[in-house]
Amino acid sequence: MQTALAQLKEHHFDPVRDSQLVFRDLMMALAFPGQQRRLRRLPLAIARADVAHTLTPLLTLLDLETTFHVASADPSQQQTITDYLTINTNSRATPCEAADFVLCLDAGLGNRFATLKKGSLAQPNESATVFYRVEELAGEPGQGRVQLSLEGPGIRSRQMLWVKGLASAEFDHWTSSRKGYPLGIDIYLISPTGDLVGIPRSVGLSVSGGHA
């Protein structure tokens, strides 16, 4: 086990330079909701293409003062990524409802989404941020893609986005969580190719189209 854990120690992510670049992309994604950006691919210790891009934002944001949860139906994957993030950030893994940051590697969180931290009127910043691994982000309709329509701050009129890889019920949880702004949950979507989209709690969201 010690050898396995040692192999998870990250040597290719620069905590200064790389963190600054990723943080800028994350902030720009929230400033311009629904617009796609592209995360750089780094040769991380966990090299699997389907998860590598989802890890750089967490390497950037997690530290001793934050908590996180990895949601995965695969217990081995969940444990490996939890160990990886703990070793490389010194952050602490917690149950989903207590986490500052949640990484969802499944088709959705389901009923767990309603239990996530939404902040308080006094401290709305004490809410969860969720990173979803999705199969695909696109700017046009396609097979299996769900259409999202975003309106609000940072959007000139309406921003359209098509998403593949999430359960259709997950979008209902998103819309329900937006009724109590400034309370709510900020969402990021990341594809295996590194496409990144931010959906802050401040924007309105409607869903149509096929099933993910």
GIZIRA-V591811 format. One record per residue. N is the residue number from 1. OMEGA is omega as a letter, one per 20 degrees, with the letter a starting at -180 (* if undefined). D_LAST is the distance of its C-alpha to the last C-alpha in Angstrom with 2 decimals. Layout:
n = [N | N]
omega = [OMEGA | OMEGA]
d_last = [D_LAST | D_LAST]
This chain:
n = [1 | 2 | 3 | 4 | 5 | 6 | 7 | 8 | 9 | 10 | 11 | 12 | 13 | 14 | 15 | 16 | 17 | 18 | 19 | 20 | 21 | 22 | 23 | 24 | 25 | 26 | 27 | 28 | 29 | 30 | 31 | 32 | 33 | 34 | 35 | 36 | 37 | 38 | 39 | 40 | 41 | 42 | 43 | 44 | 45 | 46 | 47 | 48 | 49 | 50 | 51 | 52 | 53 | 54 | 55 | 56 | 57 | 58 | 59 | 60 | 61 | 62 | 63 | 64 | 65 | 66 | 67 | 68 | 69 | 70 | 71 | 72 | 73 | 74 | 75 | 76 | 77 | 78 | 79 | 80 | 81 | 82 | 83 | 84 | 85 | 86 | 87 | 88 | 89 | 90 | 91 | 92 | 93 | 94 | 95 | 96 | 97 | 98 | 99 | 100 | 101 | 102 | 103 | 104 | 105 | 106 | 107 | 108 | 109 | 110 | 111 | 112 | 113 | 114 | 115 | 116 | 117 | 118 | 119 | 120 | 121 | 122 | 123 | 124 | 125 | 126 | 127 | 128 | 129 | 130 | 131 | 132 | 133 | 134 | 135 | 136 | 137 | 138 | 139 | 140 | 141 | 142 | 143 | 144 | 145 | 146 | 147 | 148 | 149 | 150 | 151 | 152 | 153 | 154 | 155 | 156 | 157 | 158 | 159 | 160 | 161 | 162 | 163 | 164 | 165 | 166 | 167 | 168 | 169 | 170 | 171 | 172 | 173 | 174 | 175 | 176 | 177 | 178 | 179 | 180 | 181 | 182 | 183 | 184 | 185 | 186 | 187 | 188 | 189 | 190 | 191 | 192 | 193 | 194 | 195 | 196 | 197 | 198 | 199 | 200 | 201 | 202 | 203 | 204 | 205 | 206 | 207 | 208 | 209 | 210 | 211 | 212]
omega = [r | r | r | r | r | a | r | r | a | r | a | r | r | a | r | a | a | r | r | a | a | a | r | r | r | a | r | r | r | a | r | a | r | r | a | r | a | r | r | r | r | a | a | r | r | a | a | a | a | r | a | a | a | a | a | r | a | r | r | a | a | r | a | a | a | r | a | r | r | r | r | r | r | a | a | r | a | a | a | a | r | r | a | a | r | a | a | a | a | r | a | r | a | r | a | a | a | a | r | a | r | r | a | r | r | r | r | r | a | a | r | a | a | a | a | r | a | a | r | r | r | a | a | r | r | a | a | r | a | r | r | r | r | r | a | r | a | r | a | r | r | a | r | a | r | a | r | r | a | r | r | a | a | a | a | r | r | r | a | a | r | a | r | r | r | r | a | a | a | a | r | r | r | a | r | a | a | a | a | a | j | r | r | a | r | a | r | r | a | r | r | r | r | r | a | r | r | r | a | a | a | a | r | a | r | a | r | r | a | a | r | *]
d_last = [37.34 | 39.25 | 38.70 | 34.94 | 34.80 | 37.07 | 34.72 | 32.05 | 34.42 | 33.17 | 35.67 | 33.67 | 32.27 | 34.99 | 34.84 | 36.58 | 35.59 | 32.02 | 31.34 | 32.72 | 30.54 | 27.29 | 28.36 | 29.05 | 25.57 | 24.09 | 26.46 | 25.91 | 22.13 | 22.89 | 25.72 | 23.63 | 20.28 | 17.32 | 19.53 | 18.66 | 21.24 | 21.75 | 22.91 | 25.69 | 25.32 | 28.03 | 29.43 | 28.58 | 29.94 | 26.43 | 25.70 | 22.42 | 20.38 | 17.05 | 18.65 | 21.69 | 20.41 | 19.08 | 22.63 | 24.78 | 23.86 | 24.79 | 27.92 | 28.76 | 28.28 | 29.34 | 33.04 | 35.59 | 34.94 | 31.16 | 29.04 | 25.61 | 23.23 | 20.95 | 18.13 | 17.41 | 17.42 | 19.73 | 23.15 | 24.72 | 22.16 | 22.35 | 26.14 | 26.50 | 24.54 | 26.27 | 29.57 | 28.81 | 28.13 | 31.10 | 33.46 | 32.62 | 32.35 | 34.52 | 31.91 | 31.54 | 28.63 | 28.23 | 26.15 | 22.90 | 24.63 | 27.46 | 25.79 | 26.20 | 23.33 | 20.27 | 18.35 | 15.04 | 14.24 | 11.90 | 8.32 | 10.33 | 13.93 | 13.74 | 17.23 | 18.63 | 17.36 | 20.06 | 22.68 | 22.31 | 25.35 | 25.41 | 28.95 | 31.90 | 33.70 | 36.35 | 34.02 | 30.54 | 30.10 | 30.01 | 26.30 | 23.48 | 21.39 | 17.99 | 16.71 | 13.13 | 12.59 | 9.44 | 9.15 | 9.95 | 11.38 | 12.87 | 15.34 | 14.50 | 12.11 | 10.80 | 9.14 | 5.38 | 5.80 | 6.00 | 9.76 | 11.70 | 15.42 | 17.81 | 21.50 | 24.31 | 26.51 | 26.12 | 24.53 | 26.98 | 25.44 | 21.67 | 19.16 | 16.01 | 13.10 | 9.84 | 7.26 | 5.00 | 4.93 | 4.90 | 5.30 | 5.84 | 9.43 | 9.68 | 10.05 | 12.80 | 14.58 | 14.68 | 16.29 | 18.65 | 19.87 | 21.07 | 23.73 | 26.40 | 26.65 | 28.34 | 26.88 | 23.23 | 20.94 | 20.31 | 16.96 | 16.47 | 13.52 | 14.74 | 13.66 | 15.75 | 17.91 | 18.84 | 17.18 | 17.53 | 16.63 | 18.28 | 17.54 | 20.84 | 21.60 | 23.87 | 21.45 | 20.12 | 16.42 | 14.93 | 11.48 | 10.96 | 9.32 | 6.66 | 3.78 | 0.00]
